[in-house]
Amino acid sequence: MTTFPNLIGGEWTMGTNSVPNVNPSDINDIIGEAASATADEMNTAIEVAHAAQAGWGTSTPQQRFDVLDTIATEILARKEELGELLAREEGKTLPEGIGEVARAGQIFKFFAGEALRIPGERLDSVRPGVEVDMRREAVGVIGLITPWNFPIAIPAWKAAPALCYGNAVVLKAAEAVPGSAWALADIIHRSGLPAGVFNLVNGRGSEIGPVMIDHPKVAAVSFTGSVQTGRSVAQACTKNLKKVQLEMGGKNPMVVLDDADLDVAVGACLNGAFFSTGQRCTASSRLIVTQGIYDDFVAALSKAVSGLKVGDARDSATQIGPVIDERQLAKDLEYVEIAKAEGAKLACGGEKIDGKGHFMTPALFVDTTNDMRINREEVFGPVATVIKAKDYDEALAIANDTEFGLSAGICTTSLKYATDFKARSKAGMVMVNLPTAGVDYHVPFGGTKGSSYGSREQGRYAVEFYTTVKTSYTQA
């Protein structure tokens, strides 16, 4: 049986508890046993991270570059192997899994380069003969809490900048996907990074999460997950005066105008709403379509959704894999029934597929209104709705009428409307003639309103969270 132990202070440990790692495409396929840490083990990881951080925080840019570049090189060299593991334990299709692993490698490559150009500034003082310099220094021990839907990319885009800027890391990965977190930790462990600088502690969030958040030697927490949990994390961190960064939910709109290229619009909506089984915080679950193109769009998208091949994530013919687990599948199917009860018209899909895995047919609802629960609450599955709007102004108003603000898109051939939408959309990321899901690794990621809190992730903007600024004065 394959085991996925925790990494604490440079040592692998299974501890006393473990949980099975189950393939959502085939629940009879047990991938391995994953360590499930106790509160004491989390405390130990934090203590060793704190002890190791001082040395890593004063390491040279070349040392950090070498470590991060070594990590990146191995990830990229093993992307097919690791992509298959990811597809097997999370349920992404194999091409999506390989693509996610490649992105993790690219992120580490990017931050290897950033380690050589950590920004600083020098100014003359207003006082004669005095110089002022501003430098960025590591925050300390960073607690990372990551979700199951991107089990290697999200840990990478948090851990890479944390290490780049001289911090120590304690990663608490999602219980459902321990294999990908273990694989990343194993690569980091063998990269030349000093023992204790990076630690992996898997376990029940309700048991070890509060230990991380409340521990006085954890200086900052970066969290990606549900809105409810994120708000609790923010409250606890604020109470303890810790830096906190949150990426949470989305109810992302895709506006389709009358002048849109129909094929482009259908392709963008199909990808954004249903790929990765709709289990993306950037998924476009609300499709807002103006009345002139509405009927043609609904007909074309319904045909495309009905034709999607649902199956085992590692089957080359599969376009949509399984839902992550039985609980999520039940939630998705419950929202299908809620939408029907509200009067939404089910154009296709929305049925459980009997078999060995957690499968359902992608559901598309039409003739919905923005006040329906199906359009207010995040489902996090292969479920999307279509809302009719009379014109661009109404479509924009509907798009912005949500408590979330992560990603938004528009399909149009009009430069006027595209420019206006980029300016007036209340979202942190805006796509024109592209799916709302799918972003580059070298630019900032984050949203507004209930989707995000704190400074941006990824790209050069990551420096804001993972460093603190020190101002020094020198009398010449």
Secondary structure as GFF3:
##gff-version 3
##sequence-region A 1 476
A	DSSP	beta_strand	3	4	.	.	.	ID=ss1
A	DSSP	beta_strand	6	8	.	.	.	ID=ss2
A	DSSP	beta_strand	11	13	.	.	.	ID=ss3
A	DSSP	beta_strand	18	23	.	.	.	ID=ss4
A	DSSP	beta_strand	26	35	.	.	.	ID=ss5
A	DSSP	alpha_helix	39	57	.	.	.	ID=ss6
A	DSSP	alpha_helix	61	77	.	.	.	ID=ss7
A	DSSP	alpha_helix	79	90	.	.	.	ID=ss8
A	DSSP	alpha_helix	94	114	.	.	.	ID=ss9
A	DSSP	beta_strand	120	124	.	.	.	ID=ss10
A	DSSP	beta_strand	130	138	.	.	.	ID=ss11
A	DSSP	beta_strand	141	145	.	.	.	ID=ss12
A	DSSP	alpha_helix	153	164	.	.	.	ID=ss13
A	DSSP	beta_strand	168	172	.	.	.	ID=ss14
A	DSSP	alpha_helix	178	189	.	.	.	ID=ss15
A	DSSP	beta_strand	198	200	.	.	.	ID=ss16
A	DSSP	alpha_helix	205	214	.	.	.	ID=ss17
A	DSSP	beta_strand	220	224	.	.	.	ID=ss18
A	DSSP	alpha_helix	227	239	.	.	.	ID=ss19
A	DSSP	beta_strand	243	247	.	.	.	ID=ss20
A	DSSP	beta_strand	253	256	.	.	.	ID=ss21
A	DSSP	alpha_helix	262	274	.	.	.	ID=ss22
A	DSSP	three_ten_helix	275	278	.	.	.	ID=ss23
A	DSSP	beta_strand	286	290	.	.	.	ID=ss24
A	DSSP	alpha_helix	291	306	.	.	.	ID=ss25
A	DSSP	alpha_helix	326	342	.	.	.	ID=ss26
A	DSSP	beta_strand	345	348	.	.	.	ID=ss27
A	DSSP	beta_strand	352	353	.	.	.	ID=ss28
A	DSSP	beta_strand	359	360	.	.	.	ID=ss29
A	DSSP	beta_strand	363	368	.	.	.	ID=ss30
A	DSSP	three_ten_helix	373	375	.	.	.	ID=ss31
A	DSSP	beta_strand	383	389	.	.	.	ID=ss32
A	DSSP	alpha_helix	392	400	.	.	.	ID=ss33
A	DSSP	beta_strand	404	405	.	.	.	ID=ss34
A	DSSP	beta_strand	407	411	.	.	.	ID=ss35
A	DSSP	alpha_helix	415	424	.	.	.	ID=ss36
A	DSSP	beta_strand	429	432	.	.	.	ID=ss37
A	DSSP	beta_strand	448	449	.	.	.	ID=ss38
A	DSSP	beta_strand	452	453	.	.	.	ID=ss39
A	DSSP	three_ten_helix	459	462	.	.	.	ID=ss40
A	DSSP	alpha_helix	463	466	.	.	.	ID=ss41
A	DSSP	beta_strand	467	475	.	.	.	ID=ss42
###
